[in-house]
Amino acid sequence: MTDRSDGPIGRLPEHLLVEIFVHVPVCEWVQIACVNKQWASIFQGDSLWQTAIARNWPSAGLRKRWPGPIPRGSARRFQALYVSENLVPSGGEIDELVGHTYLYLKEQLEHPAMPPSSILHGTIIDQFIACGKTGEKAHDLASKIWLAVIDGLEENQQTFLLLKHLAREGEFFLPFPYSRSYKVLWRVFDKLFTDFRDCFSGADYHDALSTAKSRFQPVPSTWLGH
């Protein structure tokens, strides 16, 4: 357990910490941080996040740490562990790495100058292989992360443009495990034709449907009609 004798967190009564870590959903922590400057400084510091990790994942210190170029800090570690437990559970020592990969991919997809998805996919595969995973396991983990990120995107114009971009990207004939996941590409088209169908112009819809038909046979009936 983190020593709370120093810093802002050291001035908090134990029952308040318990209320935060145990009884308050993580999604509401931002609201707590906006109560006043003292609470804001607590959430901006490292001590609270170290304590939160120790309380929620006591064995986190024994797990393999992310070796890649990812922002460090306990707040980032907490996010990664939370993601790995709730969004992309992998059930192994690589939990934290999965969470960091999810955050990395989500940030890259939200960046205006997003690199080609094949490069992102290859980077993720290489990272897992460097951590001792087989090519098959690396491909499986990468696919799960892609699916989780895509499913978590907000339904807005930015997401629609991103999905159109991913759908239009050319096919790269890369060897396994670097080949793009069939399940991921299917999910991209499925979200376009179900969640974002009304965002298409007539010409764009038929172009996208033509691309989908060239990759999937048969296409589901739910994708048809505009």
N, C-alpha and C positions, 0 to 999 in steps of 0.2 A: 504494500500500500504506500502511496506517495505521502511523504511528510508534509503536513499542511501548516507547519509552524511559521513558515515565512510566506510573504506575498499575500495578495488579496484573498485567496481561498482560505488562508490560515485564519482569517477573522470571521469565517462563517461558522455558525453553530452546526453540529453534526446533523440535527434533524432537518435543516434546510438542504444539506447535501443529499440526504436520503430522499427528500421530496423531489429533487431534481432528477437524480439518477434512477429512482425506482418508480415514482408515481407520475412523473410528467413525461408524456410522449416526446420523443426526439423532435418530431415535427413542430413542437411548440417552444423549443428552446430559443428560437430566434425572437419570439415575443417576449420571453423572460429577459433576454439580453437588452431589450429596448426599454425596460422599466426605468432605469436611471444609469448614471455614469458608472457607479460602482459595479452594477451587474454587467454592464458592457465590458468593463476592464477585466472582469473575472472570465468572461467567455472569450476574450481576446488573448488571455494568457495561456500558458502551456500547462499549468498545474492542474486546472480543473479537468482538462482532457486526459491527462495522465491518470488522474483518480478515476475518471469515468471508465477508462480502459481496464484498469485494475479491478474495478468492481464488476464490470460486465463480462470481461474475458480474462480471467486470472492467468490463463496459460499463454496469453498473447506474447509474453516475453520469450517464450520458448519456440515460437514459430519462426519460420524462415522469413527474413525481411526482404522487402522489395529492393532489388539492386539497381534498377533502372533510373533514368533521369526524371524523377518525379519529385514534386515539392515535398520536403520533409516536414516534420512537426507532429505533435500528438493529435492535433485536431484533424489533420489529414489521415493519420492512422485510424482514428475513431471512425471517420467516414468510411474508410476502406473495410474495416472490420464489420461495421453495420451493414454495408452493402453485401458483403460476402455471406452474412448470416441471413439477411432478409430478401435479397434480390437474386443472388447467384450462388446458392449454397453448393459447395463442392465436397464438404465432408472430409477434408484432409488438411495436412499441414500447410498447404498452399493457399489457405483461405484468404489471408491478407493480400497475397499477390493478386488473387482474382478480383478483390475489391479495388485495389489500385488500378488494375487494368481497366475495369469498368469506368472508373473516374477519368482515366486518361483518354479512353475512346470517346466518352461523352463530350469531353472538352474539345477534342479534335474535331468531332462532327459539328460542334457549335461554332467553330472558328471559321471566319469568312474565307480564309485561304486554306481550306481543308485539303490535305494531300489525297491522292487516289486511294480508294478503299483497299486496293490490292497491296499498297505499301503499308497501310495501317494493319491489315490482316497479317502480312508477313512479319511486321515488327512484333506483334503480339505472339505469333507462333514462335519466333526466335527467342523471345523472352522466356516462354515456358520451357522450351527445349534447353535453354541455358540453365534453367532451374532443375533440370534432371527429368523432365517429363518426356515420354515417347512422342513421336510425331502424331500418332493417332490420338493420344490423350490431349496433346496441345491443340489439335484441330477441334476436338470436342469441346474443350474449355473455351476456346476462342469463339466458337459458334454460339455457345450458351451466353457468352457476354454480349455478342452482337445482338442476339435476340432480346436480351434484357434491356439493353440500351434503346433499341428501336421501339420496344413496347412501352418504354417509359417516356418517350418524347411527347411533348405537348401537341395538341391538335391546333396548329396555327399555320400561317403562310410559310414561315421559315421551315417548318418540318415538311410541308408539302414540297417545297423546292428541293430540300435535301433528299427526300425519297425519290423524286424525279431524277435527280442527279445520279443517285446510286443505281436506279433502274436503267439509265441510259449508258452507264459506263460500259465500255467494251469488254468482251470476254478475253481474259488472258489465260492462255493454255499453260498453266504452271503446274509443276508436279505436286502430288500430295506430299506433305500436308498444306502446302501454300495455296492450293486451289480454293476458290471461294465456296462457301457452304451453300448447298442447294436449299437447305431450310431457311437460311438467312435471306437469300434472294427471293424465295417464295413469300416470306413475310413482308418484304419490301413491297412487292406487287400487291399482296393481299390488302395491306393498309392503304395503298393508293386507291384501289378499286372499291374499297368498302368505306373507309373513314374519310377519304378525300375525293370521292368521285365528283362531287358538285364543284370542286375547284378546277376541274379540267375544262378547257375549251373543247369544242367538238373535234377539231383537228388533233389537238394534243392527246385526247382520250384514245382516238383510233390509232395514233402512232404508238402510244404506250401499250395498247392491247395487241397490236401487231408484234411488238417486241416480246411481250409475254407469251404469245402463241408460238413464237420461234424457239422458246426455251422450255415451255411446259406444254405437254399434251396428255390429256385434254385440259383446258382451263376450266375452273369451276363456273357454274352458272351465275354465281353471285358476282362475278367480275363483269358480266355482260350487261349491256344497256346503259345508255347515257341520256 
